[in-house]
């Protein structure tokens, strides 16, 4: 299912809406097209009951690298 949107997507469109990875660098690469299109307000969410854990980890592992790269 994750693969299908990218098979039919417009080459100028951003990648699929879901980022499924444990690698912070991969998250940054998949967020990059949105930033390059001018998005400055992004929403990050993970399925499951423990949103606070997800947000804590994302805030520690992904967001600092994202800010460093694009600020």
TORRO-228243 format. One record per atom (N, C-alpha, C, O): x, y, z. Coordinates in pm, whole numbers, padded with zeros to 5 digits, always signed. Example, Ala and Ser with C-alpha at 12.3 -4.5 7.8 and 13.67 -1.06 7.14 Angstrom:
% TORRO-228243
+01319-00569+00780/+01230-00450+00780/+01320-00330+00780/+01424-00332+00846/+01285-00225+00708/+01367-00106+00714/+01290+00003+00787/+01341+00114+00804/
This chain:
% TORRO-228243
+00081-00118+00000/+00000+00000+00000/+00086+00126+00000/+00056+00220-00073/+00191+00129+00080/+00279+00246+00085/+00345+00271-00049/+00371+00386-00084/+00373+00169-00124/+00443+00179-00250/+00353+00234-00361/+00403+00303-00450/+00226+00205-00359/+00136+00244-00467/+00128+00394-00493/+00133+00434-00610/+00117+00481-00391/+00109+00623-00422/+00230+00674-00499/+00217+00761-00584/+00347+00621-00470/+00467+00668-00539/+00474+00615-00682/+00540+00677-00766/+00410+00505-00711/+00411+00453-00848/+00332+00541-00943/+00367+00553-01061/+00227+00603-00893/+00139+00681-00979/+00148+00831-00956/+00078+00908-01021/+00233+00873-00866/+00241+01015-00829/+00306+01098-00939/+00392+01051-01013/+00261+01221-00947/+00324+01320-01035/+00467+01340-00985/+00490+01350-00864/+00561+01345-01074/+00701+01357-01032/+00729+01486-00956/+00824+01492-00879/+00648+01590-00975/+00667+01716-00904/+00593+01719-00771/+00609+01813-00693/+00513+01620-00745/+00435+01615-00621/+00522+01560-00509/+00618+01488-00534/+00489+01594-00386/+00565+01539-00273/+00543+01389-00263/+00447+01336-00319/+00630+01321-00191/+00615+01176-00174/+00490+01142-00093/+00417+01231-00049/+00467+01015-00075/+00350+00968+00001/+00340+01039+00134/+00440+01089+00187/+00222+01044+00187/+00197+01117+00311/+00254+01048+00434/+00274+01114+00536/+00281+00920+00427/+00328+00847+00544/+00478+00827+00537/+00534+00794+00433/+00541+00848+00648/+00684+00820+00661/+00694+00703+00760/+00659+00716+00877/+00741+00593+00710/+00755+00475+00795/+00903+00440+00797/+00957+00381+00703/+00968+00478+00907/+01111+00455+00917/+01156+00480+01060/+01096+00560+01132/+01261+00412+01100/+01322+00438+01230/+01445+00528+01215/+01511+00559+01314/+01476+00569+01093/+01594+00650+01064/+01557+00799+01056/+01486+00838+00964/+01604+00882+01151/+01572+01025+01147/+01611+01092+01015/+01541+01182+00968/+01721+01050+00955/+01764+01109+00827/+01663+01081+00716/+01641+01166+00629/+01604+00964+00718/+01503+00933+00617/+01379+01021+00636/+01317+01063+00538/+01343+01048+00759/+01231+01139+00785/+01261+01276+00727/+01176+01336+00661/+01381+01325+00750/+01420+01457+00701/+01415+01461+00548/+01365+01557+00491/+01465+01358+00483/+01462+01353+00337/+01319+01352+00283/+01291+01410+00179/+01229+01285+00354/+01090+01278+00307/+01012+01405+00340/+00911+01433+00276/+01057+01481+00438/+00995+01609+00473/+01047+01720+00381/+00977+01817+00356/+01167+01704+00333/+01235+01806+00251/+01148+01861+00137/+01144+01983+00120/+01079+01779+00056/+00999+01835-00054/+00891+01932-00006/+00861+02030-00075/+00834+01906+00111/+00731+01995+00164/+00792+02130+00202/+00734+02235+00176/+00909+02127+00263/+00977+02250+00301/+01018+02327+00176/+01005+02450+00171/+01067+02256+00075/+01106+02322-00049/+00987+02385-00122/+01004+02481-00197/+00866+02330-00100/+00746+02389-00160/+00694+02507-00079/+00599+02574-00120/+00756+02533+00036/+00717+02648+00116/+00636+02619+00240/+00599+02712+00312/+00609+02492+00268/+00535+02460+00390/+00619+02496+00512/+00738+02463+00518/+00558+02563+00609/+00628+02598+00732/+00555+02547+00856/+00609+02554+00967/+00436+02496+00838/+00360+02439+00949/+00326+02295+00911/+00244+02270+00824/+00391+02203+00978/+00372+02061+00949/+00319+01991+01075/+00349+02032+01187/+00241+01888+01055/+00185+01812+01166/+00245+01672+01164/+00243+01604+01061/+00299+01630+01278/+00358+01497+01289/+00273+01416+01386/+00236+01463+01494/+00244+01296+01346/+00154+01209+01422/+00196+01065+01399/+00247+01029+01293/+00173+00984+01499/+00198+00839+01483/+00074+00766+01530/+00012+00806+01629/+00037+00660+01461/-00078+00583+01507/-00044+00513+01639/+00071+00475+01663/-00140+00498+01719/-00118+00429+01845/-00155+00516+01963/-00179+00636+01949/-00160+00455+02079/-00209+00525+02198/-00105+00615+02266/-00142+00699+02348/+00023+00598+02234/+00128+00671+02308/+00184+00789+02228/+00301+00789+02190/+00099+00888+02204/+00141+01006+02128/+00250+01084+02200/+00340+01138+02137/+00242+01090+02335/+00346+01166+02405/+00484+01105+02387/+00582+01178+02375/+00492+00974+02386/+00622+00909+02362/+00672+00941+02221/+00789+00974+02202/+00582+00929+02123/+00619+00960+01985/+00670+01104+01974/+00776+01128+01917/+00594+01199+02029/+00633+01340+02017/+00764+01368+02089/+00845+01448+02043/+00786+01301+02203/+00912+01318+02275/+01029+01269+02190/+01130+01338+02175/+01016+01148+02135/+01124+01093+02052/+01145+01176+01926/+01258+01201+01886/+01036+01217+01863/+01048+01298+01741/+01116+01431+01773/+01200+01480+01698/+01078+01488+01887/+01139+01614+01930/+01286+01601+01963/+01361+01698+01950/+01327+01485+02004/+01469+01462+02038/+01552+01418+01918/+01668+01457+01906/+01494+01336+01831/+01573+01271+01727/+01557+01331+01587/+01650+01324+01507/+01443+01389+01557/+01419+01437+01420/+01417+01590+01413/+01487+01649+01331/+01338+01653+01497/+01321+01798+01486/+01449+01878+01498/+01468+01972+01422/+01540+01844+01591/+01666+01922+01595/+01744+01913+01464/+01800+02013+01418/+01749+01796+01404/+01821+01780+01277/+01748+01854+01164/+01812+01911+01076/+01617+01853+01168/+01538+01922+01068/+01561+02073+01078/+01581+02140+00976/+01559+02126+01200/+01586+02268+01219/+01727+02305+01175/+01748+02407+01110/+01823+02221+01210/+01963+02249+01175/+01980+02255+01024/+02054+02338+00972/+01911+02168+00954/+01927+02161+00809/+01853+02273+00734/+01901+02321+00632/+01737+02315+00785/+01654+02408+00709/+01635+02545+00772/+01573+02631+00710/+01686+02569+00890/+01674+02704+00950/+01776+02798+00893/+01781+02915+00931/
